Amino acid sequence: MFVVLLYIAGINYLGYIPSSIICVLMLIYVYDGTIKQAVIFSVALTASLFLVFRIGFRIPLPVGKLIEYWMWG
């Protein structure tokens, strides 16, 4: 539950992609997955969902305040 609460808070600051990768990594690690499994699955799941929502459905996903500040000053 704590990981999901961090994800909700983090998505506003980091954006969808980094927050999702970190959340899935943490969840797999908590449920006794290996680091290799966690990295592969989190990147694959995040990329798949990004493609479905951003490209397929054309729904904009959160970029994050920190990323906006870093990219556009």
C-alpha positions in Angstrom: 0.0 0.0 0.0 2.9 2.4 0.9 4.4 1.8 -2.6 1.2 2.8 -4.3 0.9 5.9 -2.2 4.5 6.9 -3.2 3.6 6.3 -6.8 0.6 8.6 -6.6 2.7 11.3 -5.0 5.6 10.7 -7.4 3.7 10.8 -10.6 3.1 14.6 -10.1 6.8 15.3 -9.7 8.6 12.7 -11.8 5.9 11.9 -14.4 4.5 8.7 -15.6 7.5 6.8 -17.0 10.0 7.1 -14.0 7.3 6.8 -11.4 5.9 3.6 -13.0 9.2 2.0 -13.4 10.1 2.7 -9.8 6.7 1.5 -8.5 6.8 -1.8 -10.4 10.5 -2.4 -9.4 9.6 -1.9 -5.7 6.5 -4.1 -5.9 8.3 -7.0 -7.5 11.1 -6.6 -5.0 8.7 -6.6 -2.1 7.1 -9.8 -3.4 10.4 -11.6 -3.6 11.3 -11.2 -7.3 14.9 -10.9 -8.5 16.4 -7.6 -9.5 16.7 -8.9 -13.1 13.0 -9.9 -13.2 12.0 -6.6 -11.7 14.0 -4.5 -14.2 12.8 -6.4 -17.3 9.2 -6.5 -16.2 9.0 -2.9 -15.0 10.5 -1.5 -18.2 8.3 -3.8 -20.4 5.1 -3.0 -18.6 5.7 0.7 -18.5 6.6 0.8 -22.2 3.6 -1.3 -23.1 1.1 0.9 -21.2 2.7 4.0 -22.5 2.3 2.8 -26.1 -1.3 1.8 -25.5 -2.4 5.0 -23.8 -0.2 7.6 -25.4 0.0 6.3 -29.0 -3.1 4.0 -29.2 -5.7 6.0 -27.3 -3.9 9.4 -27.6 -4.3 10.1 -24.0 -1.6 12.5 -22.6 0.2 11.0 -19.6 1.7 13.2 -16.8 5.1 14.6 -17.5 5.9 15.7 -14.0 6.9 19.1 -12.5 10.5 18.1 -12.1 10.9 17.0 -15.7 9.1 20.2 -17.0 11.4 22.4 -14.9 14.5 20.5 -16.1 13.5 20.6 -19.8 12.0 24.1 -20.1 13.6 25.9 -17.2 
